[in-house]
């Protein structure tokens, strides 16, 4: 197993790095343990406006991002530790147990009553402490997940929560569940101690090589972050078609562009850009 | 030879994105579309060379086990 250490808090960089590692020609298992600054990150095929309060995120300086794996919307901040594992895939289904059980065992060894729940969650006393998602590409699989150590759960509930009832969409919907922080079970544990404990647990019994990213890898990830993951075209332009009904207004948009709008047909064809909002009511 | 491509998995999925448009040629192993099932995104790839005819499932629609999802002209 290769453990790649990377200390940047840029969520877009990490999403790009994951994509590059998934495409890399290797059969080696790779582990990342990383954090990001505050960010709300939707799944690949979600309607980001139904899943997150995007304008509130922007106003609060929270990054808005879209990842390449499936599943629902998550909120990251520096109190959350993400783990990413890239491994060989033999074509036999989603394999969540394969990746979740080492995490569960490690948490139990720390004294957390961790259990797997639903398809890809980890819970403690019925509350979610970790969500995960996957992408398969050829003979490789990427599995990543969150671990809420001391995240701002009020911000999570406020921002990773769109006005779903106002939207009709073919996008994949999140499945909200009550969340809690691991610090409830690990009082006083610092993030660095937690990272070290997860690293020990997830590499137990394996022959591990540890290194930092090379300059070339950093440049490649930064370039992909800039040309894809930071762009309007990816974050909002990949939004599936949806209809927003709000009062008398009915708005339909596809791939981030208004296709129907009964109250202002002159805006048909306009791009919906939260960084330059036409009007907040359209989001 | 015209044929239908079937979704061969036992679990229903969502067809998230077409990666080929009608009329596009493709080679064996190329991805035709992306699907999501159980929060896993993966691609349905071609088992032989061909040309995509009709997309029988729209983006965002469910894909049932055994459902036809594309009409193609296979070169096999």
HADDOCK unambig.tbl for C-alpha pairs under 7 A between the chains (distance, minus, plus):
assign (segid A and resid 45 and name CA) (segid B and resid 16 and name CA) 6.44 0.50 0.50
assign (segid A and resid 69 and name CA) (segid B and resid 40 and name CA) 6.50 0.50 0.50
assign (segid A and resid 69 and name CA) (segid B and resid 41 and name CA) 5.69 0.50 0.50
assign (segid A and resid 70 and name CA) (segid B and resid 36 and name CA) 6.38 0.50 0.50
assign (segid A and resid 70 and name CA) (segid B and resid 39 and name CA) 4.43 0.50 0.50
assign (segid A and resid 70 and name CA) (segid B and resid 40 and name CA) 5.20 0.50 0.50
assign (segid A and resid 70 and name CA) (segid B and resid 41 and name CA) 5.26 0.50 0.50
assign (segid A and resid 71 and name CA) (segid B and resid 39 and name CA) 4.22 0.50 0.50
assign (segid A and resid 94 and name CA) (segid B and resid 40 and name CA) 6.51 0.50 0.50
assign (segid A and resid 119 and name CA) (segid B and resid 38 and name CA) 6.88 0.50 0.50
assign (segid A and resid 133 and name CA) (segid B and resid 39 and name CA) 5.51 0.50 0.50
assign (segid A and resid 133 and name CA) (segid B and resid 40 and name CA) 6.16 0.50 0.50
assign (segid A and resid 134 and name CA) (segid B and resid 39 and name CA) 6.50 0.50 0.50
assign (segid A and resid 134 and name CA) (segid B and resid 40 and name CA) 4.65 0.50 0.50
assign (segid A and resid 134 and name CA) (segid B and resid 41 and name CA) 6.40 0.50 0.50
assign (segid A and resid 135 and name CA) (segid B and resid 40 and name CA) 5.30 0.50 0.50
assign (segid A and resid 135 and name CA) (segid B and resid 41 and name CA) 4.65 0.50 0.50
assign (segid A and resid 135 and name CA) (segid B and resid 42 and name CA) 5.86 0.50 0.50
assign (segid A and resid 136 and name CA) (segid B and resid 41 and name CA) 6.28 0.50 0.50
assign (segid A and resid 136 and name CA) (segid B and resid 42 and name CA) 4.92 0.50 0.50
assign (segid A and resid 137 and name CA) (segid B and resid 42 and name CA) 6.45 0.50 0.50
assign (segid A and resid 170 and name CA) (segid B and resid 60 and name CA) 4.67 0.50 0.50
assign (segid A and resid 170 and name CA) (segid B and resid 61 and name CA) 6.74 0.50 0.50
assign (segid A and resid 171 and name CA) (segid B and resid 60 and name CA) 5.97 0.50 0.50
